[in-house]
Amino acid sequence: MALRILFIFCCLWSIHTPAVEVTDLYQSELYVTDKSRDTRVEASKKALYNVIKKLTGRHEGGDSTLIKQAMRSISDYMLKYEYLDAQDGTVKIRVKFEPTKVEELVRDAQLPLWGNRRPLIAIWLAIEDNFRREFVTQDSYPQLERLIYDTAAEWGVPVIVPLLDLDDLAKVSVAEVWGNFSEPVELASQRYNAERAITARMFQQRNSSSWQLEWRYTDAQMFEVNKLVGDKQQILITMVNDFSSALAKNYAIDPNVSLATQTTSLIVDNLKTFTSIELAKRQLTSLSTVVDVDVVYRSADVVRFEIQHSSTLDDLVKSLNLEQAFNIYVDPHAFYQIANASNLRYSWVGQ
């Protein structure tokens, strides 16, 4: 079935942004009470559950019967472990797993798989406390800032809480984040190479001990906000969980949908040398769903590749849009362009 993706000019700023390569998808750290073998084995099983969550974007990923069986031979999937002793007397264990074996386990369990190139999300959070509004930063609210990073790390989602230094404050104010004025926030987010930006505001409900958190993407077509009420820390965790889960559903490759290998033609310009052609081919081959890549045509600096991939065209385009080596080609004479399996075009910008 020929899928069609509409590229609108007003969205191109986010599409061109390179993704972040997440390097710790296959490891997990947990607190342990001692360094005994039994404690290490149990911690290693929990660590594998955590890794599978990051790879699949699902809380329930570890509930698979196949994965539960794999837990009985947990050492077969481990690369190494090490203990981290803190000055306060607490101990953590860091467990690293063999990527190939874990990915094979996820595929055998028929779970979705999200690659290591992921969009960076900038989170601009303003809080009203004691009738004063200010940004959440490492200096102002270090516990809340740390909570955002720690929760996102559980999903393997790269996030950035802006520095809010003089450079940021010259572009965006608390009032603009509070009112979700998209343009200045998106402009300031470009400094961090963020794929998307979120504005959020948190305040205590009147005559109540509960807090309210309202958040939305700055580029959302509808102005409706996501509203959460409850404990201050818990609603912040819920926000990060919600957008992380949604990102995983958008980018993870579902094996139950992508069953058959299909072929897509891709035109890439600005390939001026044989070296650049080979680099582009290798970059395409590295995509998680790509099975094979062939050069079928070349004219001047334009090359047509034939790509065999075990995913939908939509998933292939998502992967390409996260690659910093490729930019979507935009026809300056067209208001929009339609892409399908015989009409994908990008420009090579290198690594």
N, C-alpha and C positions, 0 to 999 in steps of 0.2 A: 504494500500500500504506500503510495507516494505521500509522504508527509510534507507539509509546507510550513515554513516559519517566516513570519513577517518581521522585518527589521525596521523599526521606526527611528527616524533621526533623533528624536528627543531622548531616546534611551541609549544612544550610542556611547555616551561618556562612560557608562558603567560597563558596557560590553567590552570596551577596549582595555579595561584595567586588568593587569596580570594577576593570576591567582598566586596564592602562597603555597609553597611545598611544605606540608606538615611532616616533620621528621620523626615524631615520637608516637606514631600510630600503633606500633607493635610492642609497646612497653607500657607498664603501669606501676604506680607506686602506692603502697598501702602501709598503714601503721600496723605494727605487730607488737605483741606483748612480750615475746621472747624469741630466741633464735633456734628453737628446737626444730627437729625435722618435721614433726606433725604440724606445727604452726606454719612452717614454710610451705608445706604441701597445700594446706587449706588456703593460704594467702595466694599461692600460685594459681589455684583454681579461680579465685575471685579476680585475679589479675587478667586471666584469659577472658572471663566474662566482660571485663572492662574493655579489653582490646576489641572483642567482637562487637560491642556496642559502638565503638568508634568507627569500625569498618562498615557496619550495616546501618547505623543510624536508628537502631531499634532497641528499646529497653528489653523486649522479650526475645532478642536474638539468642540468648543463652538457654532458652527453654527448649530448644530443638533437641529431640531424642538423640540425634547423631552427635551433637556437641556434648550432651551429658555423658555419652559413652566415651568421648575423647578425654573427658576429665579423669577417667580411670587410668589413663596413661599420659598424664600431664607433662611428664619429663620429655616425651617424644616431641613436644612442640616448643620446648624452651631452648633458648640460646645460652642464657646466663642469668644469674641473679646476684645481687649485692645488697648489703645492709648499709643504711645511712643513719648514723648516730648523730642526733642533735644535741646541742648544749643543754637543753632543758631536760635531757634524759629520755626523751621519746626516741623510738626506733622505727624506721621505715624499711621496707624491702622493695627494691626495684627489680622487676622481672621483665626480661626481654625475650620475645618469642621469634621463632623462625618465620619470616613473612610468607614464604612460598607455601609452607605447610598450613599456616593459619588461613591463607586465602583459599587454598584447596578445600579446607574444612568448611569454610563459609559457602563456597560454591556447591559442594556436595550436599549441604543442608538446604540448598535452594533459597538462600537468603540474598538480599541485594548487597552489592559491593560498591563502596565509594572509594575512589582513588585518592592518592595523597596530594593532589593539586586541588585546593579548596579556596573559595572566595573569602576575602578578608572583610569583616564587618566592623564598621566604626560605630561605637555606642556613645552618644551624647546624652548624659543623664543629668537632669537638674532636680534638686531636692529642695523642698520648702520645710524648714525646721525652725520652730520658734519665730514664725513670721518672717524668716529670712530665706531668700532663694539664692542658691549657689550651685556650682557644678560639683559633681562627684569626681574627685581625682585622688591620686595616691596621697596627696597632702591633706585634703579636706576630710575624706571619708575612706581611709585606707582599707578598712574591713570590707566595705561594700565593693570597692574596686577589686580587691583580691577575690571576693566571692564571684564576681563576673568572670574573671580569668579562670578560676578553678572549675566553675561549672561548665564553661565552654570547653575546657581541656578534656572533660569527661566525654565529650562528643567528638573531640578532634576538630573542633571548629575554631579557626583563627579569628580572634577579635582584637580590637584596639580601643582602649579608653583614652581619648586624646589628652595630650599634656596640659592643655589649657594654659599655655604660656602666653607671652605677649603676642607672638605670631598668631596663635589661634584666636585670642581675644580681639585682635584687630579685625578679624573676619566675621566673628559670630559672638553674640552676647547671650546671657542667660535668658533674657526675654525672648529672643528669637528661637531658642531651643524649646522654651516653655510653650510658645505658641506654634511650634513646628513650622517655622518659616524655612522651606526646603532649600531655596537657592543659596543662602549664605552657609548653611550647614554642608551642603554638597560641595561647595567651593572649598571650604575649610577641610573637608574629608579627603580631597585630592592630595593633600600634603602627605597623607598616610597610605596612598595607593589603595584606598578602600574600594571594594567591589560595590558595596551598598552601605548606606548610613541609616542609623536608627536614632530617632529622637524620643526621649522618654522623660516623664516628669513624675515625681513621687511626693506625696504629701499625706499628712495625717487627717483622717476624716474628722469632721466637726463633732464634738461631744462623743468621741469614740477612741478606743485604744488601737483601732485598726488603721492600717496604712493603705493608700490607694496608689496604684502604679498604672499609668497610661502610656502606651508606646505605639509607634508606627514607623514604617519605612518612609523615608522622605520622598521616594519616588513612587509610592503607592498611588494608583489611579483614583482610588476613593479616599476621602479624608477620614473615614471611620477609624477609630483607635481601638486597640486591644486593651481591655480594662481588667485589672486584677486587684483584689482586696484581701487583706490579711496581714500576717506578720511581715515586718519590713524585709527581713532577709529571705523569707520563703517566697514572697511574690517576685523578688528579683531573680531567685533561682528558677521559678516557673517561667518567667519571661525568656531567660536564656534557653531553658529546655524547649520552649515552644518554637522559637525561631530556629534552633539547631535541628530539631526534628523535622521542621518544614524544609530546611535546606537539604537535609539528607534525602527526603522523599523526592526532591527536585533533581538532585544530581546523582544519586546512587543508581546503579544499573541493576534492574530487576531481572533475574534469570527467567522468571515465569512469563516475562513479556518479550525478552530478547532471546528467542530460541534459535532462529535461523540466521545463518550468515548471509549478508547482502553486500552488494557492491555499490559504491558511490564514487562519482567522478568529482575531483576537486582541482580547481585551477588556482595556482599560486603565482603571483608576479613578483618582480624584484629579485629573482634568482639569477644573478648575473654570472656566476661561476659554477663549475662542476662541484666545487667544495660546498657552496651554499646549497646546491641541489641535494647533495648527500646528507648535509646536516638537517635539511627540511624533511627528507625521507626518514631519517633516524628519529626525528622528533615525532613524526606522525606514527611511526612504528611503536613508539614508547607509550602511546595512549592505551589505556587498560582494555578497551574493547576492540582494538585493531588487531586483525589476524595477519594481514599482509598488505604491502604497499608496492606498487609498480609505477614506473615512469612510462607513460604511453605516448607523450607528445611534448615537443619543445620548440618554441619559436622566440628568438631573441631572449628576453629575460622572463618569459612566461612558460610555465610548465604545467602540464595536466597529469595529475596522479590518479591512479585507480586504486581505491581503498576497499579492502574486504574487511568487514567489521561485524562482530556478533552483538549488535545493538540496533536500536532504531536510529533513523536519521536524526531525530530530535536529540537523542543521547550523544550522538557523534558531534553534533553542533555545540552542545553544552560543553563537551570536552575541549573542542577547538577554541571556544570562547574563553576558556580559562588558561590558554597557552599564551605566554608572553611573547613567544617567537612569531605569532601570527596575528595580524589585524584584519578585521573584516573589510573587504573591498566595498567601497560605496561609490556607485555611479553618480557623479555630480550633476548629471542631467535628469536624474529620476527622483521623484519624491519619495519613493520607497523601492525596495527590491525584494523579489520573491526568490527564496532558495528551495530547491528540491534536489532529488537524488542525481539529477543531471546538470545542476546549476548551482554549485557552491564555489565562491571565489574569495580568496584571501590574499593579503600582501605579506611577504616575508620581511620581518624586521630583525631577525637574528636572535641570538641568545644573550 
